[in-house]
Amino acid sequence: MSVLSIAPYFPFRRIKIVEQTVFPNASEARIKVEPDKRFQPICHFCGQKATVVHSWTQRTIRDLNLATTRVWLTCRYRKLFCPHCHVVSIEDLELFHPYQRVTNRLAFYVYQLCQSMTVTEVAQHVGLDWKTVKNIDKMHLEAEYGQPDYKGLRILAVDEIAVRKG
């Protein structure tokens, strides 16, 4: 049995690595993770601590590659009933967004690549579908540039106006 650990490559506080499997040709690695019981679950919507566990579920999530090996995380997580916002939400593990199948750090890496490459090139490089790459880029662009700041605005200028033009 090897004494080497992959834990330093996964700096996520709220999860623990349960099992790891590397396929013989080292093209793919599967890592099972689950919530760390030392932390109380947090609602993904409001960010408050929740105590009522509604159910457990599992999702396979794509993570950053380790060298040339594609990494898949099989994450077991809790669905919570939040007493603050009165909804059933998934636990916030600081690992992924509720409806995404990629980790936050892979999404940020894809966004950084999209700043200097086309969406199709990024999709081929990372090994994701181009629609997934487009949605990740769109999400980060909306977060960064989505809401313009109109505070302090006094004059609105109009460049051109077309009169009686089809």
N, C-alpha and C positions, 0 to 999 in steps of 0.2 A: 504494500500500500504506500502510495506517495505521500510525502509530508508537505508537498507544495500546496499552496492555497491560492485561489483566484479572488479571495475576498478583497485585497487591496484595489483590484480593478473595478469594484462595485461599491462606490462610496455612498451607498444609500443607507440612511440611518434607520428607517422604519421597517426594513425587511431583513430577513436572514436567509442565507443560502442553505438549502436543505440537501440538494443533490446536484451533481454535475456529470454530464456525459459528453465525451468527445468522440465523434465518429472516426473509424479507422483511417480514412484518408485525410483527416483533419480539415475537411471543408465546412463542417458544421459542428456547433456545440450547443447542447441543450442544458439549461440550468434551471432547476426548480427553486423557486423562492416563495416565501410566505411571510405574513406580517410578524414582526417581532412582538412578542407578548408583553415585553417590558413597557411598550408605549400604548396609551389608551387611544382607541380609534378616533379619527377626526373626520367630520363631515366634509365632503368635497365641495359642497355648495356654500356653506356659511363659515367653515373653518372652526366651528366649535367642537368640543369633545362630545362624543355620543357614547352611550352605554348600552343601548339596545341593539343587539345584532339580529338583523332580519333573516339573513341567510349567508351561506358561503358559496362562492363561485370561482371559476378558474378561467384564465385567458392566456393565450400565447402571444407574446409581444416581441418585436424585433428590437435588438439593441445594437450598439456600435460593434463593428467587427474587431476582433482581436487578431491583428496582423491580417492574414488572408482567410481567417476562419469566421464564418457568419455565426452570430450568436443569437439564440432564441431563448427568451425567458418564459418559463411556464409559471405564471404568477397566480397563486391562490389568494383571494382577498375576500373581505367581508362586505356585505351590503348592510347598511345601517339604517335604522329609523332614527332620524334626528329630532329630538324634542324641541329644538330651537326654531327650525324652519319647517317642521312637520312634513318632511318628504323622506322617501326611501332613496338613499344615495349610496354611492360606493365610497369605500374608505379612501382617504387621501394618503397614499404611500409615498408621495413626492417622487414618483417613478414615471407616471404616465397620466395623460389627461383622460377623462372618463370615457370618451368614445374613440380614442385612438388605439392603434395596434403597434405603435412604436414608442420607445422611451423618450422622455423629454430631451435627453442629451443627444439622441440620434436626430430628433426633430431640429434641434438647434444646429447640429452639424450640417444637415440638409439645407437649412436656411442660409448658413454661411456659404455653402457651395453655390447656392442659387444666385448669390450676389456677383459671381464671376463666371458662371456657366449657365447654359440653357437648362430648362427643366428636363428635357429628354436626356441630355448628357448626364445630369445628376442622377436621374433614375437608373440609367445604365451603370453608372459608377457604383452606386450604393446597392443596387439590386432590388429596388422598390418599383411599384407601378407608377407611371408618370402622373396619374391622377392623385395618388397619395402625396407625391412630391409637390404637386401644384397646390394641394390643399394645405400642406405644411407651410409652404412659402406664403400663401395667402393669409393664413392665420397669424404668422409672425409680422407680416407687413401691416395688417390691420391693427395689431397690438402696438406697433411702433408709430404708424402714421395715421391711424384710423380717425381719431377725433382732433380736428383742427382747433387751435386756441384762438377764440374770438375776443378774448379779454383785451381791453385797451384799443379795440378797433373803433375808429371814428369815421372814416371815409371809405365808401365802397365805390370803386371805379369800374366802369364798363368799357371794354375795349371797342367793340363794334356793335351796331344794331342794324339789322336788315329790315327794310321797309318794302312791303309788297314783293317779296322774293319768294318763289315757289318753295 
